[in-house]
Every structure is written in structure tokens, then in C-alpha cells.
């Protein structure tokens, strides 16, 4: 296949997705290549809706097949929060550290067995309605009391995966791309693309 736009200007996210799909698409763009699109308003009621909003707006502007993802961190003790507001939990212009600090404060003193959580990622693909689809990936874990690890981004340093006995931020990119919510969703995305286009 020729071209695709990753409907994100988050370079961490783009750098995670790009190596996983560059064997399928010869040219991969991001929103940084189309600054006139501006900030896309994500006003859906679910991460699936928000992901489709981003991929559809991007396709409508570029006329190039577009991929978008949206991710939610769901903490059971907080009744599923931050959920839909994962990226802006501590405010519209919050940094990764702002979000982490707010979450750690909300979980202060909570026992480990009550700190269960999951990351869910929905990836959507839009090419004008002919083959639009979505896939979803999920990883279960729990929220740490303190940061562990220097890799990754977002909440990775405080999200612990028991099966591997480490946080997402302690994993190599190869390991993370295999077991993470986004990694699982990308694998499903590639399989779906292969089914549709026989690539």
C-alpha cells in the first residue's frame, strides 16, 4: 500500500506506531505534516468515537487513508477514571507528570490489591467509507505508588504489568510493542489490513 496518515501530532505515539506499520505502507505521515488541520476537537462519548473523529477529520482534509488511536487508562478504584479524559486528566494543557501526580495523589494510601487498572486502545482506519474499521487492544495491570523506569511516555512509569514484573516504562520498545494495549491493537490493525487488501 502507498500512503497513510497517523492522525496524531504526539511524536511519542507516532514513533511507536510507525515502525510497526512501515512494512505495509511506503509513506507514513502524521498531523505534523499537515499543520493547517489544527487541533482536532475530540468531543465523542467514548474513545472509539474520539478515534473515529480524528481519523475522519484527517482523511477529509488529506484524502489519504488515515489511522487514529485513542487510549484510556481505567482505574477500578476510581470507577474507571481517568477514562475518556486520560490525556487531559490534570487539565487541558497538562503534562505527563501533571497527570501522573494527580493520579498518584488520588490513589494515595490505597492498597495494592485495590489498585487494579487497564489500558485500552482503539485504533480506527478511515479511507472514505469503503473499508472503515476499528480494532481494540487491552492490557491489565495496576497503579504503582511511585514511578518505575525511564522509557515510554504518559502513565507508563506507574503502570505495572504483573506478568512481566515491570512497569511499561521499564520495558524495551520491542517487549512493550508486543504486550501493550497499543501493541495488541496495532497487531489487530495489521491483520485487518492484510485481510482487506491482501498485502
LOTOR-995818 format. One record per atom (N, C-alpha, C): x, y, z. Coordinates in steps of 0.05 Angstrom, whole numbers, padded with zeros to 5 digits, always signed. Example, Ala and Ser with C-alpha at 12.3 -4.5 7.8 and 13.67 -1.06 7.14 Angstrom:
<rs>
+00264-00114+00156/+00246-00090+00156/+00264-00066+00156/+00257-00045+00142/+00273-00021+00143/+00258+00001+00157/
</rs>
This chain:
<rs>
+00017-00024+00000/+00000+00000+00000/+00018+00025+00000/+00007+00047-00009/+00023+00070-00013/+00026+00088+00012/+00004+00101+00019/+00006+00122+00039/-00014+00119+00062/-00007+00130+00085/-00026+00132+00107/-00018+00155+00124/-00037+00167+00138/-00032+00188+00157/-00039+00178+00185/-00019+00180+00203/-00025+00175+00231/-00037+00201+00242/-00062+00200+00250/-00076+00225+00258/-00068+00233+00286/-00043+00240+00289/-00032+00249+00315/-00008+00267+00310/-00005+00286+00328/+00020+00302+00327/+00037+00295+00351/+00029+00275+00367/+00045+00266+00390/+00067+00248+00379/+00092+00259+00380/+00114+00245+00368/+00121+00219+00382/+00115+00217+00408/+00119+00191+00422/+00101+00170+00410/+00076+00177+00406/+00057+00158+00395/+00064+00151+00366/+00070+00171+00351/+00078+00167+00322/+00102+00149+00320/+00122+00153+00338/+00146+00137+00337/+00141+00108+00346/+00121+00103+00362/+00114+00076+00369/+00099+00062+00347/+00081+00076+00333/+00065+00063+00312/+00080+00059+00286/+00096+00079+00278/+00109+00079+00252/+00125+00053+00246/+00144+00045+00264/+00159+00021+00257/+00143-00005+00254/+00119-00004+00267/+00102-00028+00266/+00086-00030+00240/+00083-00008+00225/+00067-00009+00201/+00083-00002+00176/+00109+00004+00179/+00124+00013+00155/+00130-00009+00135/+00124-00034+00142/+00127-00056+00123/+00102-00058+00105/+00080-00044+00113/+00055-00044+00098/+00052-00019+00081/+00059+00004+00093/+00055+00030+00080/+00082+00042+00073/+00085+00050+00047/+00111+00060+00038/+00116+00089+00047/+00095+00104+00052/+00098+00132+00061/+00079+00136+00084/+00090+00144+00107/+00075+00148+00131/+00077+00177+00140/+00054+00191+00141/+00053+00219+00150/+00041+00220+00178/+00044+00243+00191/+00030+00249+00216/+00017+00276+00213/+00002+00284+00234/-00010+00311+00233/+00011+00333+00232/+00035+00328+00240/+00056+00348+00238/+00062+00356+00209/+00055+00338+00191/+00059+00343+00162/+00036+00360+00151/+00014+00363+00166/-00009+00378+00157/-00018+00398+00179/-00001+00418+00184/-00007+00436+00206/-00033+00452+00203/-00043+00455+00178/-00067+00470+00174/-00092+00456+00185/-00090+00430+00190/-00112+00415+00202/-00118+00427+00230/-00097+00435+00244/-00101+00447+00271/-00108+00425+00291/-00117+00434+00314/-00124+00416+00335/-00152+00404+00330/-00154+00378+00330/-00180+00365+00325/-00195+00363+00351/-00219+00373+00352/-00235+00372+00376/-00246+00344+00380/-00238+00332+00403/-00247+00305+00409/-00271+00307+00429/-00295+00307+00418/-00318+00311+00435/-00337+00287+00434/-00326+00264+00428/-00342+00239+00428/-00347+00230+00457/-00365+00210+00459/-00372+00199+00485/-00357+00174+00492/-00338+00166+00475/-00322+00142+00480/-00296+00145+00466/-00276+00128+00473/-00250+00130+00459/-00253+00121+00430/-00273+00103+00425/-00277+00095+00397/-00287+00119+00380/-00307+00134+00391/-00317+00157+00377/-00295+00178+00373/-00279+00183+00393/-00257+00203+00391/-00237+00194+00370/-00231+00168+00369/-00212+00158+00350/-00223+00162+00321/-00248+00155+00317/-00260+00159+00291/-00261+00188+00283/-00267+00206+00302/-00267+00235+00296/-00240+00243+00285/-00218+00234+00297/-00192+00242+00288/-00185+00230+00261/-00192+00205+00257/-00185+00193+00231/-00202+00204+00208/-00228+00210+00214/-00245+00221+00193/-00238+00249+00185/-00233+00266+00206/-00225+00294+00200/-00199+00294+00184/-00180+00277+00191/-00155+00275+00177/-00158+00266+00148/-00175+00245+00144/-00180+00236+00117/-00194+00257+00100/-00214+00270+00112/-00229+00290+00097/-00210+00313+00088/-00190+00319+00104/-00172+00341+00097/-00151+00332+00076/-00140+00308+00080/-00117+00299+00064/-00125+00282+00041/-00148+00269+00042/-00157+00249+00022/-00137+00226+00021/-00123+00221+00043/-00105+00199+00046/-00116+00181+00068/-00116+00154+00065/-00125+00137+00086/-00112+00144+00113/-00128+00144+00134/-00118+00155+00160/-00123+00135+00182/-00104+00134+00200/-00105+00117+00224/-00104+00135+00248/-00121+00130+00267/-00121+00145+00292/-00123+00125+00315/-00112+00133+00338/-00116+00116+00361/-00125+00134+00384/-00139+00123+00402/-00146+00137+00427/-00144+00116+00449/-00133+00126+00471/-00127+00108+00493/-00139+00117+00519/-00149+00098+00535/-00160+00105+00561/-00146+00088+00583/-00139+00101+00604/-00129+00087+00628/-00153+00086+00647/-00162+00061+00654/-00185+00057+00671/-00176+00046+00698/-00179+00061+00719/-00171+00052+00746/-00196+00044+00761/-00197+00019+00770/-00221+00008+00782/-00229+00024+00808/-00209+00031+00824/-00214+00045+00849/-00227+00072+00844/-00221+00083+00821/-00232+00110+00813/-00256+00107+00795/-00269+00084+00795/-00293+00079+00779/-00288+00083+00749/-00264+00075+00740/-00258+00077+00712/-00244+00103+00703/-00241+00122+00721/-00226+00146+00714/-00196+00139+00713/-00180+00155+00698/-00188+00179+00683/-00203+00174+00657/-00203+00149+00647/-00220+00142+00625/-00218+00159+00601/-00240+00171+00593/-00242+00188+00569/-00223+00212+00571/-00217+00220+00595/-00200+00244+00599/-00171+00237+00606/-00162+00213+00598/-00136+00204+00605/-00114+00224+00598/-00115+00234+00574/-00093+00252+00565/-00094+00280+00578/-00118+00287+00588/-00120+00314+00600/-00132+00312+00628/-00124+00292+00642/-00135+00286+00669/-00130+00310+00688/-00106+00322+00686/-00099+00344+00704/-00104+00372+00691/-00119+00372+00668/-00125+00397+00655/-00118+00396+00625/-00129+00415+00610/-00126+00415+00581/-00097+00415+00572/-00080+00430+00586/-00051+00433+00578/-00033+00417+00597/-00044+00397+00610/-00029+00381+00629/-00005+00367+00616/+00017+00365+00631/+00040+00349+00622/+00036+00321+00632/+00053+00303+00622/+00052+00275+00632/+00055+00274+00662/+00074+00290+00673/+00079+00290+00702/+00055+00301+00717/+00042+00321+00706/+00018+00332+00719/-00003+00310+00722/-00007+00295+00701/-00027+00273+00702/-00020+00251+00721/+00006+00244+00721/+00015+00223+00739/+00012+00232+00768/+00020+00256+00773/+00019+00267+00801/-00010+00268+00811/-00028+00276+00794/-00056+00277+00803/-00066+00249+00809/-00059+00229+00792/-00068+00202+00796/-00056+00190+00821/-00030+00194+00825/-00018+00183+00849/-00030+00196+00874/-00037+00221+00873/-00050+00234+00896/-00077+00222+00901/-00092+00216+00880/-00118+00204+00883/-00117+00176+00894/-00094+00163+00890/-00091+00135+00898/-00074+00133+00924/-00068+00155+00936/-00051+00155+00960/-00063+00137+00982/-00047+00118+00992/-00056+00102+01014/-00073+00078+01006/-00079+00075+00980/-00096+00053+00971/-00079+00028+00969/-00089+00006+00980/-00075-00019+00980/-00070-00030+00951/-00048-00045+00948/-00041-00055+00921/-00064-00071+00909/-00077-00088+00924/-00098-00105+00913/-00122-00088+00903/-00124-00063+00911/-00146-00046+00902/-00137-00026+00881/-00112-00030+00871/-00101-00011+00851/-00102-00021+00822/-00120-00041+00818/-00122-00053+00791/-00131-00033+00770/-00120-00037+00746/-00126-00018+00724/-00121-00031+00698/-00129-00018+00677/-00124-00028+00650/-00120-00005+00631/-00104-00010+00611/-00102+00009+00588/-00118-00003+00565/-00135+00013+00553/-00149+00005+00528/-00142+00024+00506/-00136+00013+00483/-00131+00029+00459/-00149+00021+00437/-00162+00040+00424/-00178+00035+00400/-00163+00048+00377/-00158+00033+00356/-00147+00043+00331/-00169+00043+00310/-00172+00065+00296/-00192+00067+00275/-00177+00072+00248/-00189+00063+00227/-00179+00067+00200/-00201+00078+00182/-00196+00099+00168/-00216+00111+00151/-00203+00116+00123/-00216+00106+00103/-00207+00112+00076/-00230+00122+00058/-00250+00134+00070/-00272+00145+00055/-00297+00129+00057/-00298+00110+00075/-00323+00095+00079/-00323+00067+00068/-00305+00062+00050/-00305+00035+00037/-00296+00013+00056/-00276+00019+00071/-00264-00001+00088/-00260+00008+00117/-00275+00028+00126/-00271+00039+00153/-00275+00016+00174/-00257+00016+00193/-00260-00004+00214/-00246+00005+00240/-00250-00010+00262/-00235-00005+00286/-00226-00031+00298/-00205-00030+00314/-00196-00053+00330/-00188-00043+00357/-00186-00061+00376/-00181-00053+00404/-00161-00071+00417/-00144-00059+00434/-00124-00074+00449/-00126-00067+00479/-00120-00086+00496/-00123-00080+00525/-00100-00095+00540/-00090-00082+00560/-00070-00095+00578/-00079-00089+00607/-00078-00110+00624/-00086-00107+00652/-00061-00103+00669/-00065-00089+00691/-00043-00084+00709/-00052-00070+00734/-00034-00056+00747/-00043-00040+00770/-00025-00015+00772/-00035+00004+00788/-00021+00030+00791/-00001+00028+00814/+00024+00035+00807/+00045+00035+00827/+00042+00059+00846/+00057+00058+00868/+00058+00081+00887/+00077+00103+00878/+00097+00095+00862/+00118+00113+00852/+00126+00105+00824/+00139+00124+00810/+00148+00118+00783/+00170+00096+00783/+00169+00079+00762/+00190+00059+00758/+00196+00059+00728/+00222+00064+00721/+00230+00063+00694/+00231+00090+00680/+00247+00091+00659/+00252+00116+00645/+00242+00116+00616/+00233+00093+00606/+00224+00092+00578/+00195+00099+00576/+00185+00097+00551/+00156+00102+00547/+00148+00131+00551/+00123+00135+00555/+00112+00162+00558/+00086+00160+00573/+00074+00183+00579/+00048+00184+00592/+00049+00170+00619/+00031+00153+00625/+00029+00139+00651/+00046+00114+00653/+00062+00109+00633/+00078+00084+00632/+00094+00079+00658/+00107+00100+00670/+00123+00094+00694/+00107+00085+00718/+00081+00088+00719/+00066+00080+00742/+00046+00057+00736/+00048+00046+00711/+00030+00024+00704/+00047-00001+00704/+00040-00019+00723/+00056-00044+00728/+00041-00067+00715/+00057-00084+00700/+00045-00108+00687/+00055-00132+00702/+00038-00145+00718/+00047-00167+00736/+00060-00190+00721/+00050-00197+00697/+00061-00220+00682/+00090-00217+00676/+00099-00192+00672/+00127-00187+00666/+00143-00175+00689/+00128-00170+00711/+00141-00160+00736/+00156-00133+00731/+00144-00116+00715/+00156-00090+00710/+00135-00070+00700/+00142-00045+00702/+00124-00024+00691/+00128-00022+00661/+00109-00009+00648/+00112-00005+00619/+00137+00012+00613/+00145+00029+00631/+00168+00046+00627/+00195+00032+00632/+00194+00007+00642/+00218-00009+00646/+00222-00028+00622/+00203-00030+00604/+00205-00049+00582/+00221-00037+00558/+00234-00054+00544/+00246-00046+00518/+00223-00041+00499/+00228-00026+00478/+00207-00020+00459/+00197-00045+00446/+00214-00065+00441/+00206-00090+00429/+00186-00105+00447/+00192-00106+00473/+00174-00120+00491/+00148-00105+00494/+00150-00078+00497/+00126-00062+00500/+00107-00065+00476/+00119-00064+00452/+00103-00066+00428/+00089-00092+00424/+00099-00113+00438/+00086-00139+00437/+00063-00142+00456/+00066-00131+00481/+00046-00137+00502/+00028-00113+00509/+00035-00089+00500/+00019-00066+00508/-00007-00064+00494/-00025-00048+00505/-00051-00042+00493/-00048-00033+00464/-00030-00015+00460/-00026-00004+00433/-00014-00026+00415/+00005-00040+00426/+00018-00062+00410/-00002-00083+00401/-00020-00091+00419/-00041-00110+00412/-00059-00099+00391/-00067-00074+00395/-00085-00061+00375/-00072-00059+00348/-00046-00052+00347/-00032-00049+00322/-00030-00076+00308/-00025-00098+00323/-00025-00124+00311/-00052-00131+00298/-00073-00125+00312/-00100-00130+00301/-00105-00112+00276/-00095-00088+00277/-00098-00069+00255/-00084-00081+00230/-00059-00090+00234/-00044-00102+00211/-00058-00126+00200/-00068-00143+00217/-00083-00167+00208/-00107-00159+00191/-00122-00139+00201/-00146-00129+00187/-00138-00118+00159/-00117-00102+00158/-00108-00090+00133/-00101-00113+00114/-00087-00133+00124/-00079-00156+00107/-00104-00170+00096/-00125-00173+00113/-00149-00187+00104/-00163-00171+00082/-00164-00145+00086/-00179-00128+00066/-00164-00125+00040/-00138-00121+00042/-00123-00113+00018/-00104-00135+00008/-00102-00157+00022/-00084-00179+00015/-00055-00169+00011/-00046-00153+00030/-00019-00143+00028/+00001-00161+00042/
</rs>
